[in-house]
Amino acid sequence: MASVASSLVTDTAPARAEGRAAPTREQLAAWRAFLRAHATITRALESELVTEQALSLAAYDVLVQLAEAPDRRLRMTELADAVLLSRSGVTRLVDRMERAGLVCRSRVENDGRGVAAELTEAGLRRLRTASRTHLAGVLRHFVARLDADDLRALERISRRLAD
């Protein structure tokens, strides 16, 4: 597949592929480096959390999102948007987390169909413990590899991409 993509682009100017502009080799190299870096760091953080805390990175993210939310509570749809999972994926994850006592579900007032997830005290304790592993990993796999200028530039670029 890479050879097909490579043959569609030149080194400096976008090529035409099926009537649309295609990225240059340099642009594709930047894109692929971004994807590799994200995947590498995410895999390392996930592995450490699972090994040391028996907690997935997605579950950790749910705990963080709920801890930072007003009243430690979010509608399921808001939670799905915050953690970038599908609604069904969040529902299954919250099911497992609810069975473990980390979150609970409740009805949303004035909304007969609305359901919210709320962080329990056990979930907050679990987050505090898991944070030690996760934040040490962020320092080791991300922060330590970049200088202050790199971090500022990456934050600026990432905010632009996320907007």
C-alpha positions as CSV (number, residue, x, y, z in Angstrom):
1,M,0.0,0.0,0.0
2,A,2.9,2.4,0.8
3,S,4.3,1.9,-2.7
4,V,0.9,2.7,-4.2
5,A,0.7,5.9,-2.1
6,S,4.3,6.8,-2.9
7,S,3.7,6.5,-6.7
8,L,0.8,8.9,-6.4
9,V,2.8,11.8,-5.0
10,T,5.9,13.7,-5.8
11,D,8.5,15.1,-3.4
12,T,7.3,18.7,-3.6
13,A,3.9,19.2,-5.2
14,P,0.6,17.6,-4.6
15,A,-0.2,15.1,-7.3
16,R,-3.7,14.4,-8.6
17,A,-5.2,11.1,-7.6
18,E,-8.8,10.4,-8.7
19,G,-9.3,14.1,-9.3
20,R,-8.2,15.2,-5.7
21,A,-5.0,16.6,-4.5
22,A,-2.8,14.1,-2.6
23,P,-0.2,14.9,0.0
24,T,3.5,15.1,-0.9
25,R,5.9,12.5,0.3
26,E,7.2,14.9,2.9
27,Q,3.6,15.5,4.1
28,L,2.9,11.8,4.2
29,A,6.1,11.2,6.2
30,A,5.0,13.8,8.8
31,W,1.6,12.2,9.0
32,R,3.0,8.7,9.4
33,A,5.5,9.8,12.0
34,F,2.7,11.4,14.0
35,L,0.7,8.2,13.8
36,R,3.7,6.0,14.8
37,A,4.5,8.3,17.7
38,H,0.9,8.3,19.0
39,A,0.6,4.5,18.6
40,T,4.0,3.9,20.3
41,I,3.3,6.1,23.3
42,T,-0.3,4.9,23.7
43,R,0.8,1.2,23.6
44,A,3.4,1.9,26.2
45,L,1.0,3.7,28.5
46,E,-1.7,1.1,28.1
47,S,0.8,-1.7,28.8
48,E,2.0,-0.1,32.0
49,L,-1.5,0.6,33.2
50,V,-2.7,-2.9,32.5
51,T,0.5,-4.5,34.0
52,E,0.8,-2.3,37.1
53,Q,-2.9,-1.4,37.8
54,A,-5.0,-3.9,35.9
55,L,-6.7,-0.9,34.3
56,S,-7.0,-0.1,30.6
57,L,-6.1,3.3,29.2
58,A,-9.7,3.8,28.1
59,A,-11.0,3.1,31.6
60,Y,-8.3,5.4,33.0
61,D,-9.5,8.1,30.6
62,V,-13.1,7.6,31.8
63,L,-12.0,8.0,35.4
64,V,-10.1,11.2,34.5
65,Q,-13.0,12.7,32.5
66,L,-15.5,12.0,35.4
67,A,-13.1,13.3,38.0
68,E,-12.7,16.6,36.1
69,A,-16.5,17.0,35.4
70,P,-18.8,19.1,37.5
71,D,-20.1,16.9,40.4
72,R,-17.9,14.1,38.9
73,R,-20.8,13.3,36.6
74,L,-21.3,13.3,32.8
75,R,-24.1,12.3,30.5
76,M,-23.2,9.1,28.7
77,T,-23.2,11.0,25.4
78,E,-20.8,13.7,26.8
79,L,-18.6,11.0,28.2
80,A,-18.4,9.2,24.8
81,D,-17.4,12.5,23.1
82,A,-14.8,13.3,25.8
83,V,-13.1,9.9,25.6
84,L,-13.5,9.6,21.8
85,L,-15.2,6.2,22.0
86,S,-18.4,5.2,20.3
87,R,-21.6,5.4,22.4
88,S,-21.8,1.6,22.4
89,G,-18.1,1.3,23.3
90,V,-18.6,3.7,26.3
91,T,-21.7,1.8,27.4
92,R,-19.8,-1.5,27.5
93,L,-16.8,0.1,29.3
94,V,-19.1,1.8,31.8
95,D,-20.9,-1.5,32.4
96,R,-17.6,-3.2,33.3
97,M,-16.5,-0.2,35.5
98,E,-19.9,-0.1,37.2
99,R,-19.6,-3.9,38.1
100,A,-16.2,-3.1,39.5
101,G,-17.7,-0.3,41.6
102,L,-15.7,2.5,40.0
103,V,-18.7,4.4,38.5
104,C,-22.4,4.3,38.9
105,R,-25.2,5.3,36.6
106,S,-28.1,7.6,37.4
107,R,-31.0,9.2,35.5
108,V,-30.6,12.8,34.4
109,E,-33.2,15.1,36.0
110,N,-35.9,16.5,33.6
111,D,-34.8,14.0,30.9
112,G,-36.7,10.7,31.0
113,R,-34.2,9.0,28.7
114,G,-31.0,10.7,29.8
115,V,-28.4,8.6,31.7
116,A,-25.3,9.9,33.4
117,A,-22.2,8.2,34.7
118,E,-20.8,9.3,38.0
119,L,-17.5,8.6,39.6
120,T,-17.7,6.7,42.9
121,E,-15.4,7.2,45.9
122,A,-13.8,3.8,44.9
123,G,-13.3,5.1,41.4
124,L,-11.6,8.2,42.7
125,R,-9.3,6.2,44.9
126,R,-8.5,3.9,41.9
127,L,-7.8,7.0,39.7
128,R,-5.4,8.4,42.3
129,T,-3.5,5.1,42.5
130,A,-3.4,4.6,38.7
131,S,-2.3,8.2,38.2
132,R,1.1,7.5,39.6
133,T,1.7,4.8,37.0
134,H,0.2,6.9,34.1
135,L,1.9,10.2,34.9
136,A,5.3,8.5,35.4
137,G,4.7,7.0,31.9
138,V,3.8,10.3,30.4
139,L,7.0,11.8,31.8
140,R,9.1,8.9,30.6
141,H,7.6,8.3,27.1
142,F,6.7,11.8,26.2
143,V,8.0,14.7,28.3
144,A,11.6,13.5,28.7
145,R,12.0,13.1,25.0
146,L,11.2,16.7,24.2
147,D,12.6,20.1,25.2
148,A,10.5,23.0,26.4
149,D,10.3,24.5,22.9
150,D,9.2,21.2,21.4
151,L,6.5,20.8,24.0
152,R,5.2,24.4,23.3
153,A,5.2,23.8,19.6
154,L,3.5,20.4,19.9
155,E,0.8,21.9,22.1
156,R,0.2,24.7,19.7
157,I,0.0,22.3,16.7
158,S,-2.1,19.8,18.5
159,R,-4.6,22.5,19.6
160,R,-4.8,23.7,15.9
161,L,-5.4,20.1,14.7
162,A,-8.1,19.5,17.4
163,D,-10.0,22.6,16.5
